[in-house]
Amino acid sequence: QVQLVESGGGLVQPGGSLRLSCVASQSIFSFNALSWYRQAPGKQRELVARKNSGGSTNYADSVKGRFTISRDNAKNTVYLQMNSLKPEDTAVYYCNAMVREIPYWGQGTQVTVSS
């Protein structure tokens, strides 16, 4: 069983930045993939960014050039650096880990972009 705990959400003005963190309860070195998803009110959960075990990354078109996913194996942590935030980025952000084809989810952290 893998536990994931997100942090770093909050209220930020448009154009601002936030960095989300997700700490895993065990080593992430062998995880197949680490991802960030988000879900806005009334909308389906969507993939924001994924970092695969081989090092490749995928981003949603809406965040390319603004968000960056990274991982620190020594700290069992995956990050999401979010720059140039827009009101439409407002959502609950969830960390996801794929471990031997089994998905694990964090509890989510709220990000609100508003003036």
N, C-alpha and C positions, 0 to 999 in steps of 0.2 A: 504494500500500500504506500502510495506516494502522497504526501501532503504538500500543498503549495500555498504560500501566504503572500498576497500582494500588498504593496504600500506605495505611497507617493501621490495618490490622487488628491484632488482639491479643487478650489475655485481659482480660475486664472482669467485675466483679461485677454481679449482677442490680440493675437500677435505675440503672446507670451509663450513660456516654455514650462514643461514639467518633465520629470523623469520618474517613471514607474519602475518598481523593483518587484521581483518575484523570487522568493527563497524557497528552495525545495528541501524536503526532510531527509534526502539522501543525495549521494553523488549524482550529478547530472551528466557526467562524462559519457556514459553509455546510452543516454536517452536518444531515441530516434529523431525527435524534433522538439523544439520549444517554440511556442507561439503566443501571440497576443491576439485576442478577439475583443470585440466590443458589441454592446447592445444598447441601442437608443430606445426610448419609450415608444412602444407601438411598432417597433421594427424587429426583424430577425437578427440573431447574432451573426456577425460577419468577421471574417479573418482580416486582421490588420497587418500582421507581419509574422513571418515564420523563419526560424533559423534551423536548418537541417543539420544532422550530425556530420555530414561531409563539409559543412561550412557555407553552403549556398544559402541565399536568403530570398524570400519572396515578400512583396509588399502589395497592399491594395493600391489601385491607381490613385485613389483619393488622398493617400498619404505619402506617395513617392516624393522624395526630395525634402520632406519635412520631418519624417520619423525615421529613427534608426534603432534596430534591434541588435543587442549584443549579449554575450554571455561571459560569465567569469566562472570557470569550472572550479577554481580553488574556493570560491565562496558559495558554490551551488546556487548561483543567482543568474537570472536573466533580466535584462533591462529593456525598457522602451523609452528612448529619448524622443520627446515630442517638442518640436519647434514650430513657430509660426502658427500657433493654434487658432482654430476657427470655431465659431459657435456650433457648426455642424459636427465638430469632433466631440461634442457633449454626449456622454454615454457612460455606462458601467463597463470597465475594462477588465477582462478576465485573462489570467495566465492559463496556458494549456501545455501539458507535457504528454508526449507519446512515448510509452515505455513498453517495449515488446508488443506493439500494436494495441495497447490498452490506453485509452485517453484518461487523463486526470485533469481536474479543474480546481482553480482557486475559488475563493469566495467572492472575488470581484472588488474593484475599487472605483469610486465615483470620480469622474472628471467632468467639471462644468466650466465651459468657456462662455463668459458673459461680462459685459461692461456694467 
